[in-house]
Amino acid sequence: MSETRKWDPHLTLTGHIPATLGNLRKLHFLRLNNSLTGQIPMALTTIDTLQVLDVSNNQLEGDIPVNGSFSLFQPISFRNNRLNYPPFAPPPPPMPSTASTSSGNSAVGAIVGVVAVSVVLFSAPAIIFA
């Protein structure tokens, strides 16, 4: 099979998705809405140029790969199959601040605290005697 940028949508495949599709290094779009069975080959995760994948409406089963460009594909690309969706990964926690940043924040916090206490002390008598 020669290298191509787009898979022929009129080509009908049955059975398993050929792992040799992973050899198509310049493949950008892959739509396989046929009567495919089996699992999604891990070889497809090595196609760095793959921008659009649609394997919906087949009888595929197993885990959806999360490697390579597969992390970018939306769940709609895999609908109407018996596939296991990867678990939702929450965003990573924020990085702790460095010592120099936190000491700068402490100084600002102290100044704001002094100003707030001063405002309360000087405005309290005016509120009470008003």
C-alpha positions as CSV (number, residue, x, y, z in Angstrom):
1,M,0.0,0.0,0.0
2,S,1.5,3.4,-0.9
3,E,1.7,6.3,1.4
4,T,-1.3,8.6,1.2
5,R,-2.8,11.7,2.9
6,K,-6.4,10.5,2.9
7,W,-7.9,7.1,3.1
8,D,-10.4,6.4,0.4
9,P,-13.9,6.6,2.1
10,H,-15.4,4.3,-0.5
11,L,-13.1,1.5,0.3
12,T,-15.0,-1.1,2.4
13,L,-13.0,-2.9,5.1
14,T,-14.3,-5.8,7.1
15,G,-12.7,-7.7,9.9
16,H,-9.9,-6.1,12.0
17,I,-8.3,-2.7,11.4
18,P,-5.0,-3.5,9.7
19,A,-2.0,-2.6,11.9
20,T,-0.2,-1.8,8.7
21,L,-2.2,1.5,8.5
22,G,0.4,2.6,11.1
23,N,3.0,2.6,8.3
24,L,1.2,5.5,6.5
25,R,3.4,8.2,8.1
26,K,1.7,11.1,6.3
27,L,-1.9,10.1,6.9
28,H,-4.0,13.1,8.1
29,F,-7.6,11.7,8.0
30,L,-8.8,8.2,8.7
31,R,-12.5,7.4,8.6
32,L,-13.4,3.8,8.9
33,N,-17.2,3.5,9.3
34,N,-17.6,-0.1,8.2
35,S,-18.2,-3.4,9.8
36,L,-14.9,-3.6,11.6
37,T,-14.3,-5.8,14.6
38,G,-11.5,-6.3,17.1
39,Q,-9.3,-3.7,18.7
40,I,-7.8,-0.4,17.6
41,P,-4.2,-1.3,16.7
42,M,-1.6,0.5,18.8
43,A,0.3,1.1,15.5
44,L,-2.1,3.9,14.7
45,T,-0.9,5.9,17.7
46,T,2.5,6.3,16.0
47,I,1.1,8.4,13.1
48,D,2.0,11.9,14.3
49,T,0.3,13.6,11.3
50,L,-3.2,12.0,12.1
51,Q,-5.6,14.9,12.7
52,V,-9.0,13.3,12.2
53,L,-9.9,9.8,13.3
54,D,-13.4,8.4,13.0
55,V,-14.0,4.7,13.8
56,S,-17.6,5.2,14.9
57,N,-20.3,2.7,14.0
58,N,-18.3,-0.5,14.0
59,Q,-18.1,-3.4,16.4
60,L,-14.8,-2.5,17.9
61,E,-13.9,-3.5,21.4
62,G,-11.2,-3.1,24.0
63,D,-9.4,0.0,25.2
64,I,-9.1,3.3,23.3
65,P,-5.4,4.1,23.1
66,V,-4.3,7.4,24.8
67,N,-0.9,7.6,23.2
68,G,0.2,10.0,20.5
69,S,-2.5,12.0,18.7
70,F,-5.2,9.7,20.2
71,S,-5.2,12.0,23.2
72,L,-6.6,14.7,21.0
73,F,-9.6,12.8,19.5
74,Q,-13.0,13.4,20.9
75,P,-15.3,10.6,22.2
76,I,-17.6,11.1,19.1
77,S,-14.8,9.5,17.0
78,F,-15.4,6.2,18.8
79,R,-19.1,6.1,19.4
80,N,-21.4,3.1,18.7
81,N,-18.7,0.6,19.5
82,R,-18.0,-1.6,22.5
83,L,-14.8,0.4,23.5
84,N,-13.5,1.2,26.9
85,Y,-13.1,5.0,27.2
86,P,-10.0,6.1,29.1
87,P,-10.6,7.5,32.6
88,F,-10.9,11.3,32.8
89,A,-7.6,12.7,34.0
90,P,-8.0,15.9,36.1
91,P,-5.6,18.7,35.4
92,P,-2.3,18.6,37.4
93,P,-2.2,20.5,40.7
94,P,-0.7,24.0,40.6
95,M,3.0,24.2,41.2
96,P,4.0,25.4,44.6
97,S,5.4,28.9,44.6
98,T,9.1,29.4,45.0
99,A,10.7,31.0,48.2
100,S,11.4,34.3,46.5
101,T,7.8,34.6,45.2
102,S,6.2,33.7,48.6
103,S,8.4,36.2,50.5
104,G,7.3,38.9,48.1
105,N,3.7,37.9,48.6
106,S,4.2,38.0,52.4
107,A,5.4,41.5,52.4
108,V,2.5,42.6,50.3
109,G,0.1,40.7,52.6
110,A,1.7,42.4,55.7
111,I,1.3,45.9,54.2
112,V,-2.4,45.2,53.2
113,G,-3.0,43.9,56.7
114,V,-1.6,47.0,58.4
115,V,-3.6,49.3,56.1
116,A,-6.8,47.3,56.9
117,V,-6.3,47.4,60.7
118,S,-5.6,51.2,60.4
119,V,-8.8,51.8,58.5
120,V,-10.8,49.9,61.1
121,L,-9.2,51.6,64.1
122,F,-9.6,55.1,62.7
123,S,-13.1,54.7,61.2
124,A,-14.6,52.9,64.3
125,P,-14.8,56.1,66.4
126,A,-16.4,58.0,63.5
127,I,-19.0,55.3,63.1
128,I,-19.8,55.0,66.8
129,F,-20.1,58.8,67.3
130,A,-22.1,59.5,64.1
